[in-house]
Amino acid sequence: MAALTLEIFKNLWPHGNAVIPGLMEGVIASQDAIYTKYGIKSDLVVAHMFAQFSEECGAGLEMIENMNYSAARLLQVFPSHFTSAQAIELQHNPRAIADKAYGGRMGNRIGTDDGWNFRGQGFSQLTGRDNYVSLSKTTELDLVNHPEFLRTPEHALECGVGDFIQCGCLRYAETDNLIGVSSMLNVGHFVGDTSKINGFSMRKSWLNIWKHALGV
């Protein structure tokens, strides 16, 4: 298994350090220990992981979910969670939007800032208190009290890999099944219809790019 080099990483994520300074260097420094800990044994699996991460976090540019929506966009993204009146009232109020959109589901407590605190973050855009609790157990990192760990150079890779594992993606990655990997990470279960997977065409493109870069 060939290690991901900083040169390859910078070529594929040219602005990877723009939002989180030192992010790519942190990944390179931690990769060997993380891959050993989580049983990542092939460049094929690494290519699948980073294809998903590249799409989910915008190649490092979107390490935390931007909830600053206009009313019109809010109704497109969360059509079942906002009425037209609510969308107009809450538009461009990211914290209130997150708490309304995510409150009362995925383990987020109504009447708290859970929706905001546990909005999508990190390489896999982990979302929801229940998932933060679960990944805390997997990684032994206190992500509930320190959700920012998902996007620090020291912990971003472990959080991304840990989520990839706990979502059930590994067995699909090992057999080069992009639909399976994408389904488990993005939808939470296997779907045969790629139109149900957000950004599937980009995930496919990213996988080809990462395979080529890693010599798979």
Rosetta blueprint (number, residue, H / E / L):
1 M L
2 A L
3 A L
4 L L
5 T L
6 L H
7 E H
8 I H
9 F H
10 K H
11 N H
12 L H
13 W L
14 P L
15 H L
16 G L
17 N L
18 A L
19 V L
20 I L
21 P L
22 G L
23 L H
24 M H
25 E H
26 G H
27 V H
28 I H
29 A H
30 S H
31 Q H
32 D H
33 A H
34 I H
35 Y H
36 T H
37 K H
38 Y H
39 G L
40 I L
41 K L
42 S L
43 D H
44 L H
45 V H
46 V H
47 A H
48 H H
49 M H
50 F H
51 A H
52 Q H
53 F H
54 S H
55 E H
56 E H
57 C L
58 G L
59 A L
60 G L
61 L L
62 E L
63 M L
64 I E
65 E L
66 N L
67 M L
68 N L
69 Y L
70 S L
71 A H
72 A H
73 R H
74 L H
75 L H
76 Q H
77 V H
78 F L
79 P L
80 S L
81 H L
82 F L
83 T L
84 S H
85 A H
86 Q H
87 A H
88 I H
89 E H
90 L H
91 Q L
92 H L
93 N L
94 P H
95 R H
96 A H
97 I H
98 A H
99 D H
100 K H
101 A H
102 Y H
103 G L
104 G L
105 R L
106 M L
107 G L
108 N L
109 R L
110 I L
111 G L
112 T L
113 D L
114 D H
115 G H
116 W H
117 N H
118 F L
119 R L
120 G L
121 Q E
122 G L
123 F L
124 S L
125 Q L
126 L E
127 T L
128 G L
129 R H
130 D H
131 N H
132 Y H
133 V H
134 S H
135 L H
136 S H
137 K H
138 T H
139 T H
140 E L
141 L L
142 D L
143 L L
144 V L
145 N L
146 H L
147 P H
148 E H
149 F H
150 L H
151 R H
152 T L
153 P L
154 E L
155 H L
156 A H
157 L H
158 E H
159 C H
160 G H
161 V H
162 G H
163 D H
164 F H
165 I H
166 Q H
167 C L
168 G L
169 C L
170 L H
171 R H
172 Y H
173 A H
174 E H
175 T L
176 D L
177 N L
178 L H
179 I H
180 G H
181 V H
182 S H
183 S H
184 M H
185 L H
186 N H
187 V H
188 G L
189 H L
190 F L
191 V L
192 G L
193 D L
194 T H
195 S H
196 K H
197 I L
198 N L
199 G L
200 F H
201 S H
202 M H
203 R H
204 K H
205 S H
206 W H
207 L H
208 N H
209 I H
210 W H
211 K H
212 H H
213 A H
214 L H
215 G L
216 V L
